[in-house]
Amino acid sequence: MAKAQSSVDKVYESLKAKAVNFEFKPEERLNESALSVALGASRTPLREALNRLVAEGFLTFKTGRGFFCRALSPSRISELYEARQAIETEAVRRAVARASDGEIEALCAYLVASEPEYESCKDIAKLLEMDEEFHRRLVELAGNAELSNILDNINGRIRYVRLINLELLRGTTNTNAGQLSEHRRIVEAVKARNEEAAMQAIRGHIERRQEQTTEAVRIAFSKLYVPDF
């Protein structure tokens, strides 16, 4: 049983990586036979992994037609940003009330320690990884594992567009420093146990990224369908 579960997990991780990065084109029908050969997986673990990704929103299933990559549209991405904003705003509200002084200080220390690399980072993928890590740690202060799990899911579903968004921002003067400044503002409000200020800070931080959704999706399509874009 453990061996079968391990097989499903391995197939799941491979397929999820492809789905996150839109290696399957938006709304493209997946060829199960080709995937089975490419992944060296039999039908049962492949189907289990595909169904799991459908449940998590990375793929869709159409009766009689099979599995498809999820759609990529400004409205859908905007909905995910709204969900992210709701999750993080609630998490910050709870963090103000629940997190210990030591836990908040640990996040402050992490932010200070990561600042030099964050400010100088030119690798967009690494920069996004660092940004996600900060927000993951922030949400963990709420002491609610389900909020963290939901955020991880949302981050995976918007990761490709967020990479595009960071590329758009890269040409802006002191973009990284600006992000850090917003992160500091959020943490300082939590540290001061100022619920309203903390919620406003995180809400505004996410809204500013959401405003660029339409342009980021347009560029995403260009990159997916025009290789040398």
GURO-149952 format. One line per field, with one value per atom (N, C-alpha, C): x, y, z; atom name. Coordinates in Angstrom, 3 decimals, padded with zeros to 6 digits. Layout:
<nodes>
xx <- c(X; ...)
yy <- c(Y; ...)
zz <- c(Z; ...)
a <- c(CA; ...)
</nodes>
This chain:
<nodes>
xx <- c(000.830; 000.000; 000.860; 001.893; 002.788; 003.472; 003.840; 004.500; 003.580; 002.304; 001.329; 001.135; 001.039; 000.876; 002.071; 003.275; 004.491; 004.487; 003.989; 003.903; 002.952; 001.816; 000.852; 001.460; 002.128; 002.735; 003.773; 004.562; 005.592; 004.980; 003.947; 003.261; 002.578; 001.959; 001.276; 002.239; 003.407; 004.371; 004.847; 005.074; 005.516; 004.438; 003.206; 002.107; 001.812; 001.900; 001.621; 002.630; 003.903; 004.940; 004.625; 004.178; 003.825; 002.606; 001.626; 000.410; 000.681; 001.475; 001.811; 002.468; 003.383; 004.145; 003.503; 002.272; 001.540; 002.333; 003.006; 003.616; 002.512; 001.343; 000.124; -000.491; -000.812; -001.383; -002.767; -003.179; -004.502; -005.611; -006.431; -007.576; -007.191; -005.924; -005.470; -005.916; -006.369; -006.748; -005.489; -005.416; -004.239; -004.341; -003.251; -003.186; -002.713; -003.646; -003.305; -002.323; -002.472; -001.566; -000.139; 000.019; 001.352; 001.953; 001.125; 001.606; 002.033; 001.284; 001.606; 002.986; 003.275; 004.582; 005.677; 005.428; 006.433; 006.802; 005.820; 006.048; 006.344; 006.233; 006.458; 005.454; 004.217; 003.169; 002.043; 001.480; 000.328; -000.923; -002.025; -003.261; -003.790; -003.713; -004.306; -003.643; -002.312; -001.710; -001.820; -001.794; -001.942; -003.312; -004.349; -005.705; -005.883; -005.325; -005.434; -004.773; -003.615; -002.900; -003.672; -004.223; -004.995; -006.237; -006.923; -008.122; -007.783; -006.658; -006.221; -005.971; -005.387; -005.113; -006.396; -007.395; -008.698; -009.305; -009.237; -009.788; -009.099; -007.825; -007.053; -007.140; -007.833; -008.037; -006.969; -006.016; -004.959; -005.383; -006.313; -006.847; -008.369; -009.022; -010.468; -010.778; -011.970; -012.391; -013.735; -013.847; -015.099; -015.576; -016.752; -017.288; -017.300; -016.742; -016.711; -015.607; -014.885; -013.817; -012.446; -012.413; -011.146; -010.676; -009.360; -008.743; -008.179; -008.298; -007.834; -007.044; -006.130; -005.434; -006.442; -006.248; -007.149; -007.047; -008.068; -008.084; -007.150; -006.739; -005.915; -006.603; -007.243; -007.965; -007.797; -007.849; -007.729; -008.763; -010.000; -011.056; -010.775; -010.304; -010.016; -008.834; -007.793; -006.628; -007.008; -007.845; -008.293; -009.064; -009.894; -010.631; -009.670; -008.600; -007.625; -006.882; -006.599; -005.970; -006.922; -008.198; -009.174; -009.217; -009.151; -009.142; -007.872; -006.749; -005.483; -005.562; -006.130; -006.259; -007.114; -008.220; -009.102; -008.386; -007.659; -006.936; -005.864; -005.058; -003.945; -004.430; -005.485; -006.020; -006.568; -007.297; -007.815; -006.677; -005.664; -004.525; -003.804; -003.628; -002.948; -003.779; -005.096; -005.964; -005.799; -005.769; -005.617; -004.200; -003.213; -001.829; -001.647; -002.288; -002.193; -002.672; -003.716; -004.294; -003.618; -003.125; -002.668; -001.159; -000.418; 001.022; 001.740; 002.697; 003.487; 004.513; 005.029; 006.061; 007.268; 007.594; 008.732; 008.528; 007.315; 007.012; 007.091; 006.599; 006.662; 008.106; 008.886; 010.296; 011.044; 010.663; 011.304; 011.046; 009.837; 009.535; 010.307; 010.411; 011.205; 012.652; 013.196; 014.585; 014.772; 013.780; 013.855; 013.880; 013.034; 012.958; 014.285; 014.863; 016.154; 017.255; 017.281; 018.320; 018.222; 017.002; 016.818; 016.904; 016.937; 016.929; 018.061; 019.308; 020.395; 020.194; 019.835; 019.631; 018.394; 017.350; 016.106; 016.324; 017.051; 017.261; 018.126; 019.061; 019.996; 019.611; 018.589; 018.233; 017.786; 018.379; 018.012; 017.272; 017.284; 016.621; 015.147; 014.273; 012.849; 012.241; 012.600; 012.052; 012.474; 013.724; 014.218; 013.536; 013.346; 012.692; 011.258; 010.566; 009.205; 009.201; 010.163; 010.273; 010.457; 011.288; 011.522; 010.269; 009.571; 008.355; 007.289; 007.131; 006.164; 006.517; 007.804; 008.240; 007.874; 008.059; 007.676; 006.186; 005.377; 003.930; 003.492; 004.162; 003.851; 004.115; 005.266; 005.602; 004.628; 004.225; 003.275; 001.949; 001.442; 000.167; 000.278; 001.425; 001.620; 001.472; 001.666; 001.500; 000.059; -000.881; -002.288; -002.564; -001.667; -001.852; -002.990; -003.249; -004.330; -003.773; -003.571; -002.943; -003.767; -005.099; -005.945; -005.739; -005.554; -005.271; -003.969; -002.976; -001.690; -001.850; -002.640; -002.858; -003.569; -004.563; -005.298; -004.378; -003.546; -002.620; -001.645; -001.131; -000.213; -000.881; -002.135; -002.868; -003.026; -003.430; -003.614; -002.294; -001.226; 000.074; 000.492; 000.220; 000.558; -000.228; -001.477; -002.349; -002.104; -001.460; -001.148; 000.354; 001.142; 002.606; 003.104; 002.576; 003.054; 002.809; 001.626; 001.287; 002.102; 002.380; 003.187; 004.619; 005.135; 006.466; 006.468; 005.419; 005.283; 005.189; 004.405; 004.217; 005.540; 006.356; 007.654; 008.578; 008.460; 009.251; 008.827; 007.534; 007.034; 007.578; 007.683; 008.137; 009.653; 010.370; 011.832; 012.473; 011.840; 012.421; 012.146; 011.299; 010.985; 012.112; 012.486; 013.561; 013.244; 014.193; 014.067; 012.793; 012.409; 011.213; 011.343; 012.489; 012.684; 012.636; 013.283; 013.292; 011.876; 011.065; 009.682; 008.873; 009.101; 008.431; 008.814; 010.114; 010.593; 009.966; 009.849; 009.249; 007.817; 007.070; 005.701; 005.676; 006.617; 006.703; 006.990; 007.900; 008.240; 007.014; 006.265; 005.085; 004.072; 003.909; 002.985; 003.460; 004.731; 005.282; 005.283; 005.614; 005.643; 004.253; 003.227; 001.854; 001.452; 001.851; 001.561; 002.291; 003.544; 004.341; 003.738; 003.159; 002.541; 001.146; 000.690; -000.650; -001.727; -001.446; -002.390; -003.164; -004.286; -005.054; -005.446; -006.002; -006.475; -005.336; -004.219; -003.078; -002.500; -002.442; -001.901; -002.785; -004.101; -005.023; -004.997; -004.916; -004.833; -003.543; -002.457; -001.160; -001.138; -001.621; -001.599; -002.602; -003.757; -004.775; -004.262; -003.658; -003.130; -001.982; -001.149; 000.002; -000.445; -001.463; -001.949; -002.755; -003.536; -004.340; -003.464; -002.302; -001.413; -000.934; -000.725; -000.314; -001.504; -002.684; -003.879; -004.217; -003.913; -004.231; -003.530; -002.446; -001.683; -002.021; -003.129; -003.497; -003.699; -004.467; -004.798; -003.555; -002.644; -001.418; -000.540; -000.464; 000.362; -000.165; -001.484; -002.070; -001.825; -001.928; -001.666; -000.248; 000.710; 002.107; 002.302; 001.597; 001.699; 001.305; 000.206; -000.227; 000.821; 001.428; 002.456; 003.636; 004.020; 005.151; 004.817; 003.574; 003.173; 003.044; 002.592; 002.299; 003.278; 004.123; 005.169; 006.493; 007.168; 008.357; 009.425; 009.668; 010.761; 010.292; 009.063; 008.534; 009.399)
yy <- c(-001.212; 000.000; 001.256; 001.235; 002.390; 002.640; 001.532; 001.659; 002.304; 001.900; 002.469; 003.959; 004.319; 005.718; 006.534; 005.978; 006.664; 006.895; 005.920; 006.036; 007.158; 007.239; 008.309; 009.669; 009.760; 011.034; 011.498; 010.564; 010.911; 011.435; 010.757; 011.190; 012.541; 012.663; 013.909; 015.102; 014.946; 016.044; 016.428; 015.456; 015.737; 016.484; 016.008; 016.655; 018.045; 018.189; 019.493; 020.530; 020.151; 021.084; 021.554; 020.638; 020.997; 021.918; 021.613; 022.423; 023.827; 023.906; 025.205; 026.113; 025.553; 026.338; 026.392; 025.903; 025.882; 025.217; 024.104; 023.291; 022.619; 022.469; 022.149; 023.504; 023.739; 025.034; 025.216; 026.456; 026.706; 026.009; 025.250; 024.521; 023.423; 023.038; 021.941; 020.594; 019.690; 018.349; 017.528; 016.858; 016.054; 014.669; 014.228; 012.895; 011.914; 011.141; 010.240; 009.152; 008.659; 007.605; 008.130; 009.348; 009.941; 010.237; 010.704; 010.999; 009.723; 008.655; 007.371; 006.897; 007.050; 006.649; 007.575; 008.882; 009.864; 009.762; 009.458; 009.400; 007.982; 007.014; 005.627; 005.186; 005.635; 005.350; 004.548; 003.643; 002.891; 003.755; 003.268; 004.045; 004.444; 003.518; 003.804; 004.963; 004.953; 006.107; 007.400; 007.277; 008.471; 009.091; 008.271; 008.776; 009.381; 008.732; 009.260; 010.629; 010.764; 012.040; 013.116; 012.768; 013.718; 014.179; 013.254; 013.615; 014.514; 014.266; 015.115; 016.543; 016.676; 018.007; 018.708; 017.938; 018.519; 019.085; 018.311; 018.746; 020.006; 020.161; 021.319; 022.510; 022.352; 023.479; 023.687; 022.769; 022.917; 022.362; 021.422; 020.822; 020.822; 020.546; 020.371; 019.033; 018.514; 017.251; 017.457; 016.992; 017.093; 015.676; 015.350; 014.005; 013.613; 012.465; 011.959; 012.534; 013.513; 014.159; 014.032; 013.966; 013.766; 014.944; 014.992; 016.009; 017.152; 018.356; 019.547; 020.441; 021.186; 022.202; 023.289; 023.921; 024.998; 026.183; 027.014; 028.205; 029.269; 030.181; 031.315; 032.574; 033.294; 034.508; 035.563; 036.844; 037.903; 037.779; 037.421; 037.340; 036.219; 035.079; 033.946; 034.258; 034.841; 035.197; 036.256; 037.199; 038.240; 037.626; 036.615; 035.925; 035.257; 034.677; 034.026; 035.055; 036.210; 037.280; 037.748; 037.835; 038.233; 037.212; 035.941; 034.881; 034.980; 035.223; 035.373; 036.550; 037.646; 038.817; 038.496; 037.781; 037.431; 036.531; 035.543; 034.611; 035.334; 036.136; 036.793; 037.889; 038.591; 039.623; 038.994; 037.889; 037.197; 036.612; 036.081; 035.505; 036.574; 037.748; 038.840; 039.294; 039.347; 039.738; 038.771; 037.491; 036.483; 036.496; 036.794; 036.841; 037.920; 039.056; 040.153; 039.688; 038.875; 038.422; 037.182; 036.299; 034.986; 034.800; 035.416; 035.135; 035.614; 034.825; 035.240; 036.284; 037.025; 038.011; 037.335; 036.143; 035.417; 035.026; 034.620; 034.244; 035.444; 036.580; 037.795; 038.256; 038.173; 038.545; 037.638; 036.370; 035.430; 035.848; 036.325; 036.792; 038.070; 038.949; 040.171; 039.820; 038.855; 038.437; 037.827; 037.038; 036.442; 037.533; 038.540; 039.629; 040.378; 040.675; 041.382; 040.543; 039.255; 038.370; 038.185; 038.214; 037.984; 039.255; 040.409; 041.681; 041.840; 041.569; 041.779; 040.992; 039.708; 038.886; 039.349; 039.698; 040.125; 041.396; 042.352; 043.632; 043.502; 042.555; 042.426; 041.322; 040.557; 039.390; 039.783; 039.138; 039.357; 038.160; 037.058; 035.834; 035.917; 036.064; 036.262; 035.086; 033.869; 032.690; 032.655; 032.993; 033.013; 034.122; 035.264; 036.384; 036.016; 035.336; 034.911; 033.886; 032.982; 031.978; 032.657; 033.689; 034.413; 035.163; 035.740; 036.480; 035.538; 034.381; 033.398; 032.906; 032.742; 032.276; 033.290; 034.582; 035.602; 035.521; 035.451; 035.425; 034.128; 033.029; 031.770; 031.891; 032.465; 032.644; 033.610; 034.624; 035.591; 034.914; 034.126; 033.440; 032.402; 031.776; 030.785; 031.403; 032.714; 033.382; 033.300; 033.037; 032.940; 031.672; 030.695; 029.445; 028.603; 028.726; 027.968; 027.281; 025.973; 025.222; 025.262; 025.343; 025.364; 026.642; 027.757; 029.006; 028.879; 028.253; 028.046; 027.127; 026.071; 025.133; 025.799; 026.610; 027.304; 028.286; 028.994; 029.938; 029.211; 028.067; 027.296; 026.923; 026.526; 026.169; 027.370; 028.485; 029.694; 030.139; 030.102; 030.512; 029.664; 028.362; 027.503; 027.853; 028.225; 028.509; 029.884; 030.802; 032.117; 032.307; 031.259; 031.420; 031.878; 031.288; 031.643; 033.123; 033.600; 035.006; 035.913; 035.467; 036.277; 036.423; 035.385; 035.497; 036.580; 036.602; 037.627; 039.003; 039.083; 040.352; 040.896; 040.009; 040.442; 040.889; 040.255; 040.692; 042.092; 042.359; 043.689; 044.747; 044.364; 045.307; 045.470; 044.541; 044.528; 045.824; 046.447; 047.672; 048.896; 048.746; 049.870; 050.103; 051.339; 051.668; 051.187; 050.476; 049.995; 049.179; 048.389; 047.556; 046.610; 045.939; 044.992; 045.694; 046.867; 047.626; 048.061; 048.377; 048.772; 047.635; 046.428; 045.257; 045.054; 045.204; 045.036; 046.059; 047.295; 048.347; 047.977; 047.403; 046.991; 045.822; 044.908; 043.779; 044.274; 045.233; 045.783; 046.435; 047.175; 047.866; 046.871; 045.764; 044.733; 044.159; 043.773; 043.148; 044.109; 045.355; 046.343; 046.549; 046.513; 046.670; 045.463; 044.270; 043.065; 043.133; 043.538; 043.632; 044.622; 045.707; 046.724; 046.305; 045.119; 044.606; 045.577; 046.214; 047.163; 046.440; 045.881; 045.048; 045.800; 046.992; 047.741; 048.097; 048.562; 048.934; 047.712; 046.599; 045.370; 044.886; 044.920; 044.471; 045.400; 046.688; 047.639; 047.451; 047.189; 047.034; 045.805; 044.684; 043.461; 043.562; 044.158; 044.301; 045.171; 046.299; 047.192; 046.564; 045.826; 045.157; 044.198; 043.410; 042.434; 043.112; 044.126; 044.836; 045.472; 045.992; 046.631; 045.631; 044.389; 043.356; 042.912; 042.871; 042.434; 043.390; 044.667; 045.665; 045.404; 044.637; 044.386; 043.041; 042.441; 041.101; 041.022; 041.941; 041.872; 041.905; 042.819; 042.921; 041.689; 041.196; 040.017; 038.791; 038.630; 037.497; 037.634; 038.842; 039.054; 038.622; 039.016; 038.656; 037.156; 036.583; 035.143; 034.363; 034.768; 034.094; 034.246; 035.434; 035.654; 034.714; 034.538; 033.665; 032.196; 031.825; 030.431; 030.043; 030.993; 030.663; 031.248; 032.179; 032.725; 032.502; 031.390; 030.973; 032.039; 032.866; 033.829; 035.200; 035.269; 036.561; 037.153)
zz <- c(000.000; 000.000; 000.000; 000.833; 000.920; -000.409; -001.103; -002.392; -003.412; -003.425; -004.348; -004.079; -002.804; -002.435; -002.882; -002.726; -003.140; -004.644; -005.386; -006.832; -007.236; -006.569; -006.848; -006.539; -005.400; -005.006; -006.027; -006.522; -007.492; -008.783; -009.262; -010.475; -010.232; -009.071; -008.709; -008.735; -008.117; -008.067; -009.464; -010.319; -011.693; -012.474; -012.354; -013.067; -012.513; -011.194; -010.591; -011.065; -011.144; -011.608; -013.026; -013.872; -015.239; -015.274; -014.424; -014.390; -013.850; -012.795; -012.202; -013.232; -014.026; -015.003; -016.382; -016.480; -017.741; -018.861; -018.504; -019.554; -020.366; -019.744; -020.481; -020.811; -022.047; -022.434; -021.814; -021.568; -020.980; -021.756; -021.037; -021.579; -022.577; -022.598; -023.458; -022.887; -023.766; -023.334; -023.107; -021.947; -021.619; -022.260; -022.834; -023.445; -022.381; -021.823; -020.727; -021.152; -022.362; -022.849; -022.939; -023.483; -023.610; -022.243; -021.313; -019.966; -019.253; -019.449; -018.828; -019.265; -020.556; -021.084; -020.579; -020.654; -020.260; -018.780; -017.950; -016.503; -016.015; -016.907; -016.504; -015.470; -015.639; -014.652; -015.272; -014.514; -014.977; -014.855; -015.387; -015.447; -014.059; -013.093; -011.777; -011.043; -010.829; -010.147; -010.952; -012.289; -013.121; -012.907; -012.941; -012.740; -011.352; -010.339; -008.976; -008.870; -009.487; -009.455; -010.216; -011.369; -012.161; -011.404; -010.779; -010.017; -008.829; -008.223; -007.102; -007.578; -008.750; -009.297; -009.735; -010.141; -010.443; -009.161; -008.084; -006.798; -006.289; -006.623; -006.151; -007.098; -008.238; -009.140; -010.197; -010.308; -011.316; -012.679; -012.670; -013.884; -013.808; -014.935; -014.945; -015.604; -015.334; -015.948; -016.615; -017.862; -018.609; -018.934; -018.456; -018.651; -020.129; -020.408; -021.771; -022.621; -022.080; -022.863; -022.204; -020.885; -020.208; -019.378; -019.143; -018.294; -019.143; -018.609; -019.310; -018.350; -018.916; -018.116; -017.756; -016.625; -016.202; -017.164; -017.157; -018.001; -017.420; -018.270; -017.838; -018.337; -017.428; -017.807; -016.721; -017.101; -016.091; -014.980; -015.354; -014.329; -013.335; -013.829; -012.936; -012.029; -012.592; -011.780; -010.755; -011.150; -010.221; -009.061; -009.349; -008.288; -007.301; -007.831; -006.959; -006.097; -006.677; -005.888; -004.785; -005.108; -004.088; -002.955; -003.333; -002.317; -001.477; -002.132; -001.406; -000.433; -000.911; -000.043; 001.177; 000.973; 002.085; 003.096; 002.582; 003.455; 004.264; 003.598; 004.303; 005.247; 004.866; 005.753; 007.037; 006.886; 008.069; 008.894; 008.218; 008.936; 009.748; 009.171; 009.869; 011.067; 010.882; 011.999; 013.168; 012.848; 013.896; 014.483; 013.637; 014.108; 015.169; 014.959; 015.924; 017.296; 017.314; 018.581; 019.145; 018.272; 018.725; 018.808; 017.884; 017.811; 019.070; 019.508; 020.667; 020.242; 021.219; 020.912; 020.259; 020.736; 020.192; 018.737; 018.378; 016.994; 016.071; 016.548; 015.740; 015.582; 016.651; 016.575; 015.600; 015.545; 014.620; 013.176; 012.888; 011.533; 011.228; 012.216; 012.039; 011.724; 012.453; 012.252; 010.869; 010.440; 009.100; 008.031; 008.200; 007.229; 007.156; 008.306; 008.343; 007.701; 008.020; 007.501; 005.991; 005.462; 004.027; 003.191; 003.833; 003.110; 002.088; 002.462; 001.487; 000.192; 000.314; -000.876; -001.634; -000.923; -001.564; -002.374; -001.806; -002.481; -003.728; -003.716; -004.846; -005.829; -005.513; -006.322; -007.735; -008.732; -010.130; -010.725; -010.010; -010.451; -010.063; -011.075; -010.806; -010.044; -010.438; -009.763; -008.290; -008.020; -006.645; -005.847; -006.488; -005.825; -005.430; -006.333; -006.025; -004.897; -004.917; -003.855; -002.498; -002.449; -001.200; -000.762; -001.726; -001.399; -000.852; -001.492; -001.007; 000.391; 000.644; 001.966; 003.049; 002.751; 003.729; 004.040; 002.993; 003.201; 003.885; 003.604; 004.269; 005.769; 006.111; 007.526; 008.209; 007.486; 008.044; 008.371; 007.436; 007.649; 008.768; 008.900; 009.965; 011.353; 011.470; 012.766; 013.259; 012.338; 012.731; 013.521; 013.427; 014.147; 013.610; 012.297; 011.668; 010.425; 010.508; 009.413; 008.132; 008.268; 007.073; 006.269; 006.943; 006.226; 005.436; 006.042; 005.367; 004.163; 004.303; 003.204; 002.033; 002.343; 001.282; 000.557; 001.313; 000.690; -000.230; 000.195; -000.650; -001.972; -001.907; -003.119; -004.048; -003.493; -004.299; -004.914; -004.134; -004.652; -005.855; -005.789; -006.911; -008.159; -007.992; -009.132; -009.748; -009.019; -009.592; -009.820; -009.548; -009.601; -010.971; -012.024; -013.361; -013.650; -013.294; -013.525; -012.605; -011.396; -010.484; -010.998; -011.644; -012.252; -013.327; -014.134; -015.170; -014.526; -013.464; -012.764; -012.231; -011.676; -011.157; -012.282; -013.441; -014.593; -015.032; -014.963; -015.311; -014.357; -013.085; -012.068; -012.032; -012.662; -012.553; -013.043; -014.060; -014.590; -013.738; -012.723; -011.842; -010.846; -010.652; -009.729; -008.317; -007.725; -006.343; -006.102; -007.105; -006.956; -005.769; -005.663; -004.565; -003.218; -003.168; -001.916; -001.549; -002.586; -002.333; -001.736; -002.258; -001.713; -000.251; 000.015; 001.382; 002.315; 001.833; 002.639; 003.017; 002.059; 002.340; 003.324; 003.176; 004.108; 005.524; 005.629; 006.945; 007.585; 006.778; 007.292; 007.870; 007.185; 007.656; 008.984; 009.030; 010.233; 011.412; 011.161; 012.240; 012.835; 011.975; 012.477; 013.318; 012.890; 013.666; 015.003; 014.966; 016.182; 017.172; 016.636; 017.493; 017.955; 017.505; 017.822; 017.345; 016.194; 015.607; 014.502; 014.860; 013.937; 012.670; 012.815; 011.653; 010.703; 011.259; 010.421; 009.706; 010.409; 009.815; 008.677; 008.886; 007.852; 006.642; 006.861; 005.753; 004.970; 005.675; 005.020; 004.113; 004.600; 003.780; 002.650; 002.912; 001.873; 000.722; 001.063; 000.028; -000.740; -000.042; -000.655; -001.756; -001.485; -002.467; -003.569; -003.218; -004.221; -005.295; -004.903; -005.887; -006.935; -006.527; -007.490; -008.345; -007.742; -008.454; -009.599; -009.426; -010.437; -011.776; -011.751; -012.970; -013.616; -013.158; -013.626; -015.134; -015.704; -017.128; -017.995; -017.702; -018.492; -018.296; -017.077; -016.805; -017.550; -017.604; -018.319; -019.816; -020.348; -021.776; -022.120; -021.299; -021.544; -021.350; -020.382; -020.146; -021.392; -022.032; -023.255; -024.358; -024.436; -025.447; -025.231; -023.984; -023.676; -023.945; -023.693; -023.873; -025.339; -026.162; -027.560; -028.569; -028.108; -028.982; -028.247; -028.485; -027.705; -027.520; -028.536; -028.437; -027.969; -027.434; -026.977; -025.869)
a <- c(N; CA; C; N; CA; C; N; CA; C; N; CA; C; N; CA; C; N; CA; C; N; CA; C; N; CA; C; N; CA; C; N; CA; C; N; CA; C; N; CA; C; N; CA; C; N; CA; C; N; CA; C; N; CA; C; N; CA; C; N; CA; C; N; CA; C; N; CA; C; N; CA; C; N; CA; C; N; CA; C; N; CA; C; N; CA; C; N; CA; C; N; CA; C; N; CA; C; N; CA; C; N; CA; C; N; CA; C; N; CA; C; N; CA; C; N; CA; C; N; CA; C; N; CA; C; N; CA; C; N; CA; C; N; CA; C; N; CA; C; N; CA; C; N; CA; C; N; CA; C; N; CA; C; N; CA; C; N; CA; C; N; CA; C; N; CA; C; N; CA; C; N; CA; C; N; CA; C; N; CA; C; N; CA; C; N; CA; C; N; CA; C; N; CA; C; N; CA; C; N; CA; C; N; CA; C; N; CA; C; N; CA; C; N; CA; C; N; CA; C; N; CA; C; N; CA; C; N; CA; C; N; CA; C; N; CA; C; N; CA; C; N; CA; C; N; CA; C; N; CA; C; N; CA; C; N; CA; C; N; CA; C; N; CA; C; N; CA; C; N; CA; C; N; CA; C; N; CA; C; N; CA; C; N; CA; C; N; CA; C; N; CA; C; N; CA; C; N; CA; C; N; CA; C; N; CA; C; N; CA; C; N; CA; C; N; CA; C; N; CA; C; N; CA; C; N; CA; C; N; CA; C; N; CA; C; N; CA; C; N; CA; C; N; CA; C; N; CA; C; N; CA; C; N; CA; C; N; CA; C; N; CA; C; N; CA; C; N; CA; C; N; CA; C; N; CA; C; N; CA; C; N; CA; C; N; CA; C; N; CA; C; N; CA; C; N; CA; C; N; CA; C; N; CA; C; N; CA; C; N; CA; C; N; CA; C; N; CA; C; N; CA; C; N; CA; C; N; CA; C; N; CA; C; N; CA; C; N; CA; C; N; CA; C; N; CA; C; N; CA; C; N; CA; C; N; CA; C; N; CA; C; N; CA; C; N; CA; C; N; CA; C; N; CA; C; N; CA; C; N; CA; C; N; CA; C; N; CA; C; N; CA; C; N; CA; C; N; CA; C; N; CA; C; N; CA; C; N; CA; C; N; CA; C; N; CA; C; N; CA; C; N; CA; C; N; CA; C; N; CA; C; N; CA; C; N; CA; C; N; CA; C; N; CA; C; N; CA; C; N; CA; C; N; CA; C; N; CA; C; N; CA; C; N; CA; C; N; CA; C; N; CA; C; N; CA; C; N; CA; C; N; CA; C; N; CA; C; N; CA; C; N; CA; C; N; CA; C; N; CA; C; N; CA; C; N; CA; C; N; CA; C; N; CA; C; N; CA; C; N; CA; C; N; CA; C; N; CA; C; N; CA; C; N; CA; C; N; CA; C; N; CA; C; N; CA; C; N; CA; C; N; CA; C; N; CA; C; N; CA; C; N; CA; C; N; CA; C; N; CA; C; N; CA; C; N; CA; C; N; CA; C; N; CA; C; N; CA; C; N; CA; C; N; CA; C; N; CA; C; N; CA; C; N; CA; C; N; CA; C; N; CA; C; N; CA; C; N; CA; C; N; CA; C; N; CA; C; N; CA; C; N; CA; C; N; CA; C; N; CA; C; N; CA; C; N; CA; C; N; CA; C; N; CA; C; N; CA; C; N; CA; C; N; CA; C; N; CA; C; N; CA; C; N; CA; C; N; CA; C; N; CA; C; N; CA; C; N; CA; C; N; CA; C; N; CA; C; N; CA; C)
</nodes>
